[in-house]
Amino acid sequence: MRLMRFVAVALLIPFCVGTASAQYVGAAVSDGGTIVGVVKVSGEIPKDEIKTVVKNSAQCGETITAEKYVISETGQVRWAVAMLEGITAGKPLDTKVEIMVDNTGCRFAPHVLVAPTKGKLQIRNSDAMLHNSHFYLVTGDKKKNVINLALPKQGQVLTKAKILRKPGLLSVQCDAHDFMQGYVWSLRHPYGVVTDAEGRFTLADVPAGTHTLKVWHEALGESSTTVTVTSGAETEVAIEF
């Protein structure tokens, strides 16, 4: 397999939900390549927020980290989302995949995830206390209510199709515990992933050609860059905030 290298410094741009606005057609990809990348912070590494717990502190602890800045000592960024913007055809989107947001340890786990538009999202409460999962669709600095799910019982699981009815960024909060915050990116295509603890991501079976890669992070902002994918090759991308 040939290896192509592409290095870019991230350009911050205003947030929009246009990433998932185009119609998408899924089919087998015969000329695909792979985008592999890493998301990093250059310069001083911001510290994560420490939030004071004012309710159920006996179970949750006196303080809790916000997971807003989960960044390694060498600057690799966890919980960023790398996604292709404006892609209209590629490998099929699996809307039957099982995806779950868990209320556990007074956190939403995972903190950030990607899910298919029109899919079903499961919500679980693993804690021995009441939680609720309040979902909002985010557009710029505005939030539109989507659904508010009460989970009073430990082990309770709810499955709702309405949560992922539209593409875009969803914020999920617990009204009972205002320090709990999570995010779900609802995408009409399968080319979106969350970075791991080393800031790395992989987008496989990408059709050959030129694509727009967008990287989003809840606190660092977002960036877009152009990536050219060659059939049978890996294209390396480095994004810096």
PyRosetta script that sets phi, psi and omega in degrees:
from pyrosetta import init, pose_from_sequence

init()
pose = pose_from_sequence("MRLMRFVAVALLIPFCVGTASAQYVGAAVSDGGTIVGVVKVSGEIPKDEIKTVVKNSAQCGETITAEKYVISETGQVRWAVAMLEGITAGKPLDTKVEIMVDNTGCRFAPHVLVAPTKGKLQIRNSDAMLHNSHFYLVTGDKKKNVINLALPKQGQVLTKAKILRKPGLLSVQCDAHDFMQGYVWSLRHPYGVVTDAEGRFTLADVPAGTHTLKVWHEALGESSTTVTVTSGAETEVAIEF")
pose.set_psi(1, 129.7)
pose.set_omega(1, 177.3)
pose.set_phi(2, -73.1)
pose.set_psi(2, 150.9)
pose.set_omega(2, 179.7)
pose.set_phi(3, -120.1)
pose.set_psi(3, 123.7)
pose.set_omega(3, 176.8)
pose.set_phi(4, -111.3)
pose.set_psi(4, 142.0)
pose.set_omega(4, -178.8)
pose.set_phi(5, -114.0)
pose.set_psi(5, 138.0)
pose.set_omega(5, 178.2)
pose.set_phi(6, -143.0)
pose.set_psi(6, 122.8)
pose.set_omega(6, -179.0)
pose.set_phi(7, -119.5)
pose.set_psi(7, 132.6)
pose.set_omega(7, -179.2)
pose.set_phi(8, -137.7)
pose.set_psi(8, 145.0)
pose.set_omega(8, 169.8)
pose.set_phi(9, -94.8)
pose.set_psi(9, 129.4)
pose.set_omega(9, -172.9)
pose.set_phi(10, -64.8)
pose.set_psi(10, 138.0)
pose.set_omega(10, 174.1)
pose.set_phi(11, -106.9)
pose.set_psi(11, 117.1)
pose.set_omega(11, -178.9)
pose.set_phi(12, -72.7)
pose.set_psi(12, 134.1)
pose.set_omega(12, 179.7)
pose.set_phi(13, -135.8)
pose.set_psi(13, 161.2)
pose.set_omega(13, 179.7)
pose.set_phi(14, -63.9)
pose.set_psi(14, 148.3)
pose.set_omega(14, 179.5)
pose.set_phi(15, -71.6)
pose.set_psi(15, 140.4)
pose.set_omega(15, 171.6)
pose.set_phi(16, -148.7)
pose.set_psi(16, 164.7)
pose.set_omega(16, 179.1)
pose.set_phi(17, -102.6)
pose.set_psi(17, 17.7)
pose.set_omega(17, -178.6)
pose.set_phi(18, -66.6)
pose.set_psi(18, -13.9)
pose.set_omega(18, 179.4)
pose.set_phi(19, -51.1)
pose.set_psi(19, -40.4)
pose.set_omega(19, -173.3)
pose.set_phi(20, -111.7)
pose.set_psi(20, 16.9)
pose.set_omega(20, -171.5)
pose.set_phi(21, -80.6)
pose.set_psi(21, -27.7)
pose.set_omega(21, -176.5)
pose.set_phi(22, -77.1)
pose.set_psi(22, 149.9)
pose.set_omega(22, 174.6)
pose.set_phi(23, -67.6)
pose.set_psi(23, 150.8)
pose.set_omega(23, -175.1)
pose.set_phi(24, -131.6)
pose.set_psi(24, 137.3)
pose.set_omega(24, 178.0)
pose.set_phi(25, -118.5)
pose.set_psi(25, 123.2)
pose.set_omega(25, -179.5)
pose.set_phi(26, -97.0)
pose.set_psi(26, 136.7)
pose.set_omega(26, 177.5)
pose.set_phi(27, -161.3)
pose.set_psi(27, 168.9)
pose.set_omega(27, 179.1)
pose.set_phi(28, -61.1)
pose.set_psi(28, 140.0)
pose.set_omega(28, 179.6)
pose.set_phi(29, -105.6)
pose.set_psi(29, 112.7)
pose.set_omega(29, -177.7)
pose.set_phi(30, -95.9)
pose.set_psi(30, -18.0)
pose.set_omega(30, -175.8)
pose.set_phi(31, -115.6)
pose.set_psi(31, 29.7)
pose.set_omega(31, -170.7)
pose.set_phi(32, -75.7)
pose.set_psi(32, 157.2)
pose.set_omega(32, 171.4)
pose.set_phi(33, -130.2)
pose.set_psi(33, -174.7)
pose.set_omega(33, -176.4)
pose.set_phi(34, -129.5)
pose.set_psi(34, 136.5)
pose.set_omega(34, 172.4)
pose.set_phi(35, -103.5)
pose.set_psi(35, 121.6)
pose.set_omega(35, 174.8)
pose.set_phi(36, -119.4)
pose.set_psi(36, 137.1)
pose.set_omega(36, -174.5)
pose.set_phi(37, -151.8)
pose.set_psi(37, 174.3)
pose.set_omega(37, 176.1)
pose.set_phi(38, -139.6)
pose.set_psi(38, 141.7)
pose.set_omega(38, 177.7)
pose.set_phi(39, -111.4)
pose.set_psi(39, 127.0)
pose.set_omega(39, -176.5)
pose.set_phi(40, -134.6)
pose.set_psi(40, 162.1)
pose.set_omega(40, 171.1)
pose.set_phi(41, -107.3)
pose.set_psi(41, 130.3)
pose.set_omega(41, 175.2)
pose.set_phi(42, -96.1)
pose.set_psi(42, 149.4)
pose.set_omega(42, 180.0)
pose.set_phi(43, 81.2)
pose.set_psi(43, -151.5)
pose.set_omega(43, -176.2)
pose.set_phi(44, -67.2)
pose.set_psi(44, 133.7)
pose.set_omega(44, -178.3)
pose.set_phi(45, -87.3)
pose.set_psi(45, 120.7)
pose.set_omega(45, -179.9)
pose.set_phi(46, -66.9)
pose.set_psi(46, 147.5)
pose.set_omega(46, 179.7)
pose.set_phi(47, -90.8)
pose.set_psi(47, 148.6)
pose.set_omega(47, 179.4)
pose.set_phi(48, -69.6)
pose.set_psi(48, 152.2)
pose.set_omega(48, 178.0)
pose.set_phi(49, -77.6)
pose.set_psi(49, 141.5)
pose.set_omega(49, 173.1)
pose.set_phi(50, -108.5)
pose.set_psi(50, 118.4)
pose.set_omega(50, -177.3)
pose.set_phi(51, -102.9)
pose.set_psi(51, 141.2)
pose.set_omega(51, 177.8)
pose.set_phi(52, -82.5)
pose.set_psi(52, 131.8)
pose.set_omega(52, 179.6)
pose.set_phi(53, -92.1)
pose.set_psi(53, 120.6)
pose.set_omega(53, -177.3)
pose.set_phi(54, -109.1)
pose.set_psi(54, -3.9)
pose.set_omega(54, -180.0)
pose.set_phi(55, -139.2)
pose.set_psi(55, 135.4)
pose.set_omega(55, -178.7)
pose.set_phi(56, 57.1)
pose.set_psi(56, 38.2)
pose.set_omega(56, -178.4)
pose.set_phi(57, -66.2)
pose.set_psi(57, -25.0)
pose.set_omega(57, 177.4)
pose.set_phi(58, -62.8)
pose.set_psi(58, -34.9)
pose.set_omega(58, 178.6)
pose.set_phi(59, -91.9)
pose.set_psi(59, -36.4)
pose.set_omega(59, -173.2)
pose.set_phi(60, -91.9)
pose.set_psi(60, -20.5)
pose.set_omega(60, -173.2)
pose.set_phi(61, 98.6)
pose.set_psi(61, 163.5)
pose.set_omega(61, -178.8)
pose.set_phi(62, -71.1)
pose.set_psi(62, -33.4)
pose.set_omega(62, 178.8)
pose.set_phi(63, -136.2)
pose.set_psi(63, 163.0)
pose.set_omega(63, 178.3)
pose.set_phi(64, -149.2)
pose.set_psi(64, 140.4)
pose.set_omega(64, 178.3)
pose.set_phi(65, -78.6)
pose.set_psi(65, 143.8)
pose.set_omega(65, -172.7)
pose.set_phi(66, -78.7)
pose.set_psi(66, -16.4)
pose.set_omega(66, -174.5)
pose.set_phi(67, 63.7)
pose.set_psi(67, 18.7)
pose.set_omega(67, 179.3)
pose.set_phi(68, -72.9)
pose.set_psi(68, -39.1)
pose.set_omega(68, 178.5)
pose.set_phi(69, -122.8)
pose.set_psi(69, 87.7)
pose.set_omega(69, 173.9)
pose.set_phi(70, -101.9)
pose.set_psi(70, 92.9)
pose.set_omega(70, -170.1)
pose.set_phi(71, -132.1)
pose.set_psi(71, 133.9)
pose.set_omega(71, -178.9)
pose.set_phi(72, -71.8)
pose.set_psi(72, 169.3)
pose.set_omega(72, 179.7)
pose.set_phi(73, -61.9)
pose.set_psi(73, -24.6)
pose.set_omega(73, 179.1)
pose.set_phi(74, -100.4)
pose.set_psi(74, 11.0)
pose.set_omega(74, 169.3)
pose.set_phi(75, 96.1)
pose.set_psi(75, 4.4)
pose.set_omega(75, 179.3)
pose.set_phi(76, -74.9)
pose.set_psi(76, 134.7)
pose.set_omega(76, -171.0)
pose.set_phi(77, -102.9)
pose.set_psi(77, 120.1)
pose.set_omega(77, 171.9)
pose.set_phi(78, -89.3)
pose.set_psi(78, 158.1)
pose.set_omega(78, 175.9)
pose.set_phi(79, 69.2)
pose.set_psi(79, 22.2)
pose.set_omega(79, 166.6)
pose.set_phi(80, -89.2)
pose.set_psi(80, 156.3)
pose.set_omega(80, 178.2)
pose.set_phi(81, -116.0)
pose.set_psi(81, 124.2)
pose.set_omega(81, 175.2)
pose.set_phi(82, -104.9)
pose.set_psi(82, 127.1)
pose.set_omega(82, -175.8)
pose.set_phi(83, -148.1)
pose.set_psi(83, 152.1)
pose.set_omega(83, 174.5)
pose.set_phi(84, -84.5)
pose.set_psi(84, 140.0)
pose.set_omega(84, -177.2)
pose.set_phi(85, -109.9)
pose.set_psi(85, 130.6)
pose.set_omega(85, 174.9)
pose.set_phi(86, 78.7)
pose.set_psi(86, 8.5)
pose.set_omega(86, 178.8)
pose.set_phi(87, -72.6)
pose.set_psi(87, 135.8)
pose.set_omega(87, -175.1)
pose.set_phi(88, -114.8)
pose.set_psi(88, -9.9)
pose.set_omega(88, 179.7)
pose.set_phi(89, -152.1)
pose.set_psi(89, 145.3)
pose.set_omega(89, 179.8)
pose.set_phi(90, 170.4)
pose.set_psi(90, -157.5)
pose.set_omega(90, -177.8)
pose.set_phi(91, -63.5)
pose.set_psi(91, 154.5)
pose.set_omega(91, -175.8)
pose.set_phi(92, -62.5)
pose.set_psi(92, 149.8)
pose.set_omega(92, 174.7)
pose.set_phi(93, -92.4)
pose.set_psi(93, 124.4)
pose.set_omega(93, -179.7)
pose.set_phi(94, -90.2)
pose.set_psi(94, 103.6)
pose.set_omega(94, 179.9)
pose.set_phi(95, -88.3)
pose.set_psi(95, -0.8)
pose.set_omega(95, -179.7)
pose.set_phi(96, -101.5)
pose.set_psi(96, -1.4)
pose.set_omega(96, 179.7)
pose.set_phi(97, -62.4)
pose.set_psi(97, 140.8)
pose.set_omega(97, -179.1)
pose.set_phi(98, -84.5)
pose.set_psi(98, 120.0)
pose.set_omega(98, -178.6)
pose.set_phi(99, -129.0)
pose.set_psi(99, 137.7)
pose.set_omega(99, -174.8)
pose.set_phi(100, -135.2)
pose.set_psi(100, 141.6)
pose.set_omega(100, 166.5)
pose.set_phi(101, -109.1)
pose.set_psi(101, 124.1)
pose.set_omega(101, -177.4)
pose.set_phi(102, -109.3)
pose.set_psi(102, 133.0)
pose.set_omega(102, 168.4)
pose.set_phi(103, -86.8)
pose.set_psi(103, 101.2)
pose.set_omega(103, -174.2)
pose.set_phi(104, -143.9)
pose.set_psi(104, 132.6)
pose.set_omega(104, -177.9)
pose.set_phi(105, 61.5)
pose.set_psi(105, 28.9)
pose.set_omega(105, -178.8)
pose.set_phi(106, 62.4)
pose.set_psi(106, 34.8)
pose.set_omega(106, 174.8)
pose.set_phi(107, -138.2)
pose.set_psi(107, 160.8)
pose.set_omega(107, 166.2)
pose.set_phi(108, -91.2)
pose.set_psi(108, 126.8)
pose.set_omega(108, -178.7)
pose.set_phi(109, -127.9)
pose.set_psi(109, 125.9)
pose.set_omega(109, -1.7)
pose.set_phi(110, -72.3)
pose.set_psi(110, 161.0)
pose.set_omega(110, -179.2)
pose.set_phi(111, -65.2)
pose.set_psi(111, -37.1)
pose.set_omega(111, 177.7)
pose.set_phi(112, -136.5)
pose.set_psi(112, 137.6)
pose.set_omega(112, 174.4)
pose.set_phi(113, -146.2)
pose.set_psi(113, 163.8)
pose.set_omega(113, 175.8)
pose.set_phi(114, -113.5)
pose.set_psi(114, 135.8)
pose.set_omega(114, -177.5)
pose.set_phi(115, -138.9)
pose.set_psi(115, 152.6)
pose.set_omega(115, -178.7)
pose.set_phi(116, -78.4)
pose.set_psi(116, 132.8)
pose.set_omega(116, 172.4)
pose.set_phi(117, -57.8)
pose.set_psi(117, 138.7)
pose.set_omega(117, -177.2)
pose.set_phi(118, 79.1)
pose.set_psi(118, -0.7)
pose.set_omega(118, 176.0)
pose.set_phi(119, -81.9)
pose.set_psi(119, 179.2)
pose.set_omega(119, 178.6)
pose.set_phi(120, -112.2)
pose.set_psi(120, 129.6)
pose.set_omega(120, -179.0)
pose.set_phi(121, -106.9)
pose.set_psi(121, 128.5)
pose.set_omega(121, 177.2)
pose.set_phi(122, -92.2)
pose.set_psi(122, 139.6)
pose.set_omega(122, 177.7)
pose.set_phi(123, -121.6)
pose.set_psi(123, 127.0)
pose.set_omega(123, -177.6)
pose.set_phi(124, -124.4)
pose.set_psi(124, 148.4)
pose.set_omega(124, 171.8)
pose.set_phi(125, -114.4)
pose.set_psi(125, 108.5)
pose.set_omega(125, 179.6)
pose.set_phi(126, -95.5)
pose.set_psi(126, -2.4)
pose.set_omega(126, -178.0)
pose.set_phi(127, -95.8)
pose.set_psi(127, 152.2)
pose.set_omega(127, 179.4)
pose.set_phi(128, -87.5)
pose.set_psi(128, 56.7)
pose.set_omega(128, 177.9)
pose.set_phi(129, -162.8)
pose.set_psi(129, 165.6)
pose.set_omega(129, 177.9)
pose.set_phi(130, -75.1)
pose.set_psi(130, 130.6)
pose.set_omega(130, 167.8)
pose.set_phi(131, -125.0)
pose.set_psi(131, 161.0)
pose.set_omega(131, 165.4)
pose.set_phi(132, -134.8)
pose.set_psi(132, 153.2)
pose.set_omega(132, 179.4)
pose.set_phi(133, -117.3)
pose.set_psi(133, 105.1)
pose.set_omega(133, -175.7)
pose.set_phi(134, -103.5)
pose.set_psi(134, 112.8)
pose.set_omega(134, -175.9)
pose.set_phi(135, -99.3)
pose.set_psi(135, 135.9)
pose.set_omega(135, 176.0)
pose.set_phi(136, -128.3)
pose.set_psi(136, 141.9)
pose.set_omega(136, 171.1)
pose.set_phi(137, -89.5)
pose.set_psi(137, 124.0)
pose.set_omega(137, -173.5)
pose.set_phi(138, -99.2)
pose.set_psi(138, 127.9)
pose.set_omega(138, 173.9)
pose.set_phi(139, -132.7)
pose.set_psi(139, 108.0)
pose.set_omega(139, -175.4)
pose.set_phi(140, 62.7)
pose.set_psi(140, -125.5)
pose.set_omega(140, 178.3)
pose.set_phi(141, -99.3)
pose.set_psi(141, 14.6)
pose.set_omega(141, -179.4)
pose.set_phi(142, -109.4)
pose.set_psi(142, 146.3)
pose.set_omega(142, 177.4)
pose.set_phi(143, -124.7)
pose.set_psi(143, 129.8)
pose.set_omega(143, 178.7)
pose.set_phi(144, -111.2)
pose.set_psi(144, 128.2)
pose.set_omega(144, -178.9)
pose.set_phi(145, -60.4)
pose.set_psi(145, 133.6)
pose.set_omega(145, 176.7)
pose.set_phi(146, -109.6)
pose.set_psi(146, -57.3)
pose.set_omega(146, -179.9)
pose.set_phi(147, -165.0)
pose.set_psi(147, 148.9)
pose.set_omega(147, 178.5)
pose.set_phi(148, -125.9)
pose.set_psi(148, 115.9)
pose.set_omega(148, -173.6)
pose.set_phi(149, -111.7)
pose.set_psi(149, 121.3)
pose.set_omega(149, 176.4)
pose.set_phi(150, -88.0)
pose.set_psi(150, 134.3)
pose.set_omega(150, 178.6)
pose.set_phi(151, -129.7)
pose.set_psi(151, 81.2)
pose.set_omega(151, -174.9)
pose.set_phi(152, -76.9)
pose.set_psi(152, -18.5)
pose.set_omega(152, -172.5)
pose.set_phi(153, -109.8)
pose.set_psi(153, 140.4)
pose.set_omega(153, 174.5)
pose.set_phi(154, -65.9)
pose.set_psi(154, 135.0)
pose.set_omega(154, -178.8)
pose.set_phi(155, 86.6)
pose.set_psi(155, -3.4)
pose.set_omega(155, -179.3)
pose.set_phi(156, -68.8)
pose.set_psi(156, 137.6)
pose.set_omega(156, 178.4)
pose.set_phi(157, -129.5)
pose.set_psi(157, 130.7)
pose.set_omega(157, 175.1)
pose.set_phi(158, -119.9)
pose.set_psi(158, 142.6)
pose.set_omega(158, 177.1)
pose.set_phi(159, -122.4)
pose.set_psi(159, 122.9)
pose.set_omega(159, -175.6)
pose.set_phi(160, -134.1)
pose.set_psi(160, 128.5)
pose.set_omega(160, 176.5)
pose.set_phi(161, -79.5)
pose.set_psi(161, -27.1)
pose.set_omega(161, -174.2)
pose.set_phi(162, -62.3)
pose.set_psi(162, -29.3)
pose.set_omega(162, -176.1)
pose.set_phi(163, -57.4)
pose.set_psi(163, -41.5)
pose.set_omega(163, -174.8)
pose.set_phi(164, -103.1)
pose.set_psi(164, 26.3)
pose.set_omega(164, -176.5)
pose.set_phi(165, -64.8)
pose.set_psi(165, -34.0)
pose.set_omega(165, -178.5)
pose.set_phi(166, -120.8)
pose.set_psi(166, 152.1)
pose.set_omega(166, 175.5)
pose.set_phi(167, -77.4)
pose.set_psi(167, 157.0)
pose.set_omega(167, 176.8)
pose.set_phi(168, 132.5)
pose.set_psi(168, -171.8)
pose.set_omega(168, -177.8)
pose.set_phi(169, -92.3)
pose.set_psi(169, 127.3)
pose.set_omega(169, 176.7)
pose.set_phi(170, -110.2)
pose.set_psi(170, 131.9)
pose.set_omega(170, 171.7)
pose.set_phi(171, -99.5)
pose.set_psi(171, 136.3)
pose.set_omega(171, 177.0)
pose.set_phi(172, -123.4)
pose.set_psi(172, 129.4)
pose.set_omega(172, -177.1)
pose.set_phi(173, -133.6)
pose.set_psi(173, 155.6)
pose.set_omega(173, 173.2)
pose.set_phi(174, -104.7)
pose.set_psi(174, 116.7)
pose.set_omega(174, -179.4)
pose.set_phi(175, -67.2)
pose.set_psi(175, -25.9)
pose.set_omega(175, 179.9)
pose.set_phi(176, -77.8)
pose.set_psi(176, -23.8)
pose.set_omega(176, -178.8)
pose.set_phi(177, -136.8)
pose.set_psi(177, 94.9)
pose.set_omega(177, -170.4)
pose.set_phi(178, -70.5)
pose.set_psi(178, -5.4)
pose.set_omega(178, 176.3)
pose.set_phi(179, -86.3)
pose.set_psi(179, -5.8)
pose.set_omega(179, 179.7)
pose.set_phi(180, -89.0)
pose.set_psi(180, 125.8)
pose.set_omega(180, -177.7)
pose.set_phi(181, -145.4)
pose.set_psi(181, 134.5)
pose.set_omega(181, 174.7)
pose.set_phi(182, -143.6)
pose.set_psi(182, 172.5)
pose.set_omega(182, -178.3)
pose.set_phi(183, -141.2)
pose.set_psi(183, 145.3)
pose.set_omega(183, 174.7)
pose.set_phi(184, -131.9)
pose.set_psi(184, 125.5)
pose.set_omega(184, 171.8)
pose.set_phi(185, -94.7)
pose.set_psi(185, 115.6)
pose.set_omega(185, 175.6)
pose.set_phi(186, -92.4)
pose.set_psi(186, 116.6)
pose.set_omega(186, -175.6)
pose.set_phi(187, -120.4)
pose.set_psi(187, 143.3)
pose.set_omega(187, 177.4)
pose.set_phi(188, -83.3)
pose.set_psi(188, -3.0)
pose.set_omega(188, 179.8)
pose.set_phi(189, -133.0)
pose.set_psi(189, 165.2)
pose.set_omega(189, -175.0)
pose.set_phi(190, -90.6)
pose.set_psi(190, 8.4)
pose.set_omega(190, -174.7)
pose.set_phi(191, -97.8)
pose.set_psi(191, 65.8)
pose.set_omega(191, 176.4)
pose.set_phi(192, -152.2)
pose.set_psi(192, 132.1)
pose.set_omega(192, -178.6)
pose.set_phi(193, -143.7)
pose.set_psi(193, 160.6)
pose.set_omega(193, 178.0)
pose.set_phi(194, -99.6)
pose.set_psi(194, 137.7)
pose.set_omega(194, 179.1)
pose.set_phi(195, -68.7)
pose.set_psi(195, 150.1)
pose.set_omega(195, 179.8)
pose.set_phi(196, -90.0)
pose.set_psi(196, -169.4)
pose.set_omega(196, -176.1)
pose.set_phi(197, -64.1)
pose.set_psi(197, -19.5)
pose.set_omega(197, 177.6)
pose.set_phi(198, -99.2)
pose.set_psi(198, 11.7)
pose.set_omega(198, 178.6)
pose.set_phi(199, 72.7)
pose.set_psi(199, 13.5)
pose.set_omega(199, -173.5)
pose.set_phi(200, -97.2)
pose.set_psi(200, 155.3)
pose.set_omega(200, 176.7)
pose.set_phi(201, -150.2)
pose.set_psi(201, 157.1)
pose.set_omega(201, 178.0)
pose.set_phi(202, -137.6)
pose.set_psi(202, 129.8)
pose.set_omega(202, 171.9)
pose.set_phi(203, -115.9)
pose.set_psi(203, 111.7)
pose.set_omega(203, -174.6)
pose.set_phi(204, -102.3)
pose.set_psi(204, 161.8)
pose.set_omega(204, 177.7)
pose.set_phi(205, 55.2)
pose.set_psi(205, 42.8)
pose.set_omega(205, 176.5)
pose.set_phi(206, -84.7)
pose.set_psi(206, 129.5)
pose.set_omega(206, 178.7)
pose.set_phi(207, -57.2)
pose.set_psi(207, 140.9)
pose.set_omega(207, 178.3)
pose.set_phi(208, -60.3)
pose.set_psi(208, 142.7)
pose.set_omega(208, -179.9)
pose.set_phi(209, 137.1)
pose.set_psi(209, -171.4)
pose.set_omega(209, -178.6)
pose.set_phi(210, -98.3)
pose.set_psi(210, 130.1)
pose.set_omega(210, -176.5)
pose.set_phi(211, -130.5)
pose.set_psi(211, 157.7)
pose.set_omega(211, 173.3)
pose.set_phi(212, -98.8)
pose.set_psi(212, 120.3)
pose.set_omega(212, 177.2)
pose.set_phi(213, -100.8)
pose.set_psi(213, 125.2)
pose.set_omega(213, 176.9)
pose.set_phi(214, -112.5)
pose.set_psi(214, 136.9)
pose.set_omega(214, 174.4)
pose.set_phi(215, -119.1)
pose.set_psi(215, 128.0)
pose.set_omega(215, -179.2)
pose.set_phi(216, -117.2)
pose.set_psi(216, 141.3)
pose.set_omega(216, 171.7)
pose.set_phi(217, -141.6)
pose.set_psi(217, 140.3)
pose.set_omega(217, -171.8)
pose.set_phi(218, -60.1)
pose.set_psi(218, -30.4)
pose.set_omega(218, -177.0)
pose.set_phi(219, -113.9)
pose.set_psi(219, -32.3)
pose.set_omega(219, -177.9)
pose.set_phi(220, -80.6)
pose.set_psi(220, -18.8)
pose.set_omega(220, -179.9)
pose.set_phi(221, 104.3)
pose.set_psi(221, -146.6)
pose.set_omega(221, 179.5)
pose.set_phi(222, -145.9)
pose.set_psi(222, 161.4)
pose.set_omega(222, -179.4)
pose.set_phi(223, -144.6)
pose.set_psi(223, 155.1)
pose.set_omega(223, 175.5)
pose.set_phi(224, -132.2)
pose.set_psi(224, 143.2)
pose.set_omega(224, 177.3)
pose.set_phi(225, -148.6)
pose.set_psi(225, 158.5)
pose.set_omega(225, -179.8)
pose.set_phi(226, -94.4)
pose.set_psi(226, 133.4)
pose.set_omega(226, -179.8)
pose.set_phi(227, -128.5)
pose.set_psi(227, 130.3)
pose.set_omega(227, 176.6)
pose.set_phi(228, -100.9)
pose.set_psi(228, 120.2)
pose.set_omega(228, -177.7)
pose.set_phi(229, -102.2)
pose.set_psi(229, 132.0)
pose.set_omega(229, 178.3)
pose.set_phi(230, -110.1)
pose.set_psi(230, 140.4)
pose.set_omega(230, -178.7)
pose.set_phi(231, -55.3)
pose.set_psi(231, 129.0)
pose.set_omega(231, 176.9)
pose.set_phi(232, 75.6)
pose.set_psi(232, 8.2)
pose.set_omega(232, -176.4)
pose.set_phi(233, -119.0)
pose.set_psi(233, 157.6)
pose.set_omega(233, 171.1)
pose.set_phi(234, -99.8)
pose.set_psi(234, 134.1)
pose.set_omega(234, 176.1)
pose.set_phi(235, -112.2)
pose.set_psi(235, 119.8)
pose.set_omega(235, -179.0)
pose.set_phi(236, -92.0)
pose.set_psi(236, 134.5)
pose.set_omega(236, -178.9)
pose.set_phi(237, -129.1)
pose.set_psi(237, 133.0)
pose.set_omega(237, 174.2)
pose.set_phi(238, -117.3)
pose.set_psi(238, 121.1)
pose.set_omega(238, -179.8)
pose.set_phi(239, -110.2)
pose.set_psi(239, 129.4)
pose.set_omega(239, 178.9)
pose.set_phi(240, -122.6)
pose.set_psi(240, 133.8)
pose.set_omega(240, 173.2)
pose.set_phi(241, -100.3)
pose.dump_pdb("model.pdb")
